[in-house]
Structures are given as structure tokens and as C-alpha cells.
Amino acid sequence: MHPQSGEFNIRIMNLISEIQKEVITLNNLPSFKPGDTISVSYKIKEGSKERIQQFQGVVLQSRGEGATSTFTVRKMSGNIGVERIFPLNSPFIESISIIKRGAVRRARIFYFRERTGKSARIREKKQFKREA
């Protein structure tokens, strides 16, 4: 089998995905989408001490697949926008809690960066109650 053949590449990709499945630590995190407001509890090591820091903001995007998946969270700190990219399978993520479900029509809401004041609000997703 030649290293340039398609069959060889597929075999290598399958091998990589199998290794990734074994390495990934499955943490039970809730499913969230862009537009949702979440709070991420993140472990920070400072010397020999370890503490948990909260980062609360709006999810701008989630990208990648498997071991390489990440999500971007944006918050306003005073008048300055702060964005942080978290790897989804990071062992430093203690927990993620969903504060509010947002109703957006895009997978990546980068237009949110230019918004300030009232235009920077995201509508909350309506919850429909089913009657039995």
C-alpha cells in the first residue's frame, strides 16, 4: 500500500480517531449553543495553590470536533469586551452552568462584538409547555 493512496489516509485517520476516543476524558457538561449565556468554572494553578475562577458570558461560537473542539465566551468587563477560548475537553473545566438560553439564527455570532447597549441584548428562547 502506497503512503499517498486514499486507503492509507483513511486508515491513518481511523487510527487517530480511535486514539482520541481513548485519551479524551469524558466530562459531563451540558449542551449549549451560540447565544447562550453560560458560567464556566475554571481551575487555575498559581504556584502550589489551586483555585476556581468563574467566567460568565455569551457563547459566540463552538468549533472543532472530538479532542480539538473549543468554544468562545465573551463578557463585558467594565467597558472592555473580554473573550476567552476554552477547549471543551479540558481537565481544567470544573463545571459549566447555563444561565440563559439565547435565540440567535447564526452558528457564529461575531456581529455581537460591535454591539453596545440595548442592541447587545440577545432574546431569550421561549420555552413551550406541553399539556398532556
FENUR-V670587 format. One record per pair of residues at least 12 apart in sequence whose ideal C-beta (glycine too) atoms are under 8 Angstrom apart, sorted by the first residue. I is the first residue (numbers start at 1). J is the second residue. If there is no record, write none. Layout:
I;J + I;J
This chain:
17;66 + 20;66 + 20;67 + 21;66 + 23;67 + 24;66 + 24;67 + 24;89 + 25;89 + 25;91 + 27;89 + 27;91 + 27;93 + 29;88 + 29;93 + 29;95 + 29;96 + 30;96 + 30;97 + 30;98 + 32;59 + 32;62 + 32;71 + 32;96 + 32;98 + 33;59 + 33;62 + 33;101 + 33;102 + 33;104 + 34;59 + 34;60 + 34;61 + 34;62 + 34;102 + 34;104 + 34;106 + 34;107 + 34;108 + 34;109 + 35;58 + 35;59 + 35;101 + 35;102 + 35;103 + 35;104 + 35;109 + 35;122 + 36;58 + 36;59 + 36;98 + 36;99 + 36;100 + 36;101 + 36;102 + 37;56 + 37;57 + 37;58 + 37;59 + 37;98 + 37;99 + 37;100 + 37;102 + 37;122 + 38;56 + 38;57 + 38;59 + 38;73 + 38;96 + 38;97 + 38;98 + 38;99 + 39;54 + 39;55 + 39;56 + 39;96 + 39;97 + 39;99 + 40;54 + 40;55 + 40;56 + 40;73 + 40;86 + 40;93 + 40;95 + 40;96 + 41;53 + 41;54 + 41;93 + 41;94 + 41;95 + 41;96 + 41;97 + 42;54 + 42;55 + 42;86 + 42;92 + 42;93 + 42;94 + 43;92 + 43;93 + 43;94 + 44;92 + 52;94 + 55;73 + 55;75 + 55;84 + 56;75 + 56;99 + 57;73 + 57;74 + 57;75 + 57;76 + 57;82 + 57;84 + 58;73 + 58;74 + 58;75 + 58;102 + 58;109 + 58;112 + 58;122 + 59;71 + 59;72 + 59;73 + 60;72 + 60;73 + 60;74 + 60;83 + 60;108 + 60;109 + 60;110 + 60;112 + 60;113 + 61;107 + 61;108 + 61;109 + 61;110 + 62;88 + 64;88 + 67;89 + 68;87 + 69;87 + 69;88 + 69;89 + 70;85 + 70;86 + 70;87 + 70;88 + 71;85 + 71;86 + 71;88 + 72;84 + 72;85 + 72;86 + 73;86 + 74;112 + 74;113 + 81;113 + 100;124 + 101;124 + 101;125 + 102;122 + 102;123 + 102;124 + 102;125 + 103;122 + 103;123 + 103;124 + 103;125 + 103;126 + 104;122
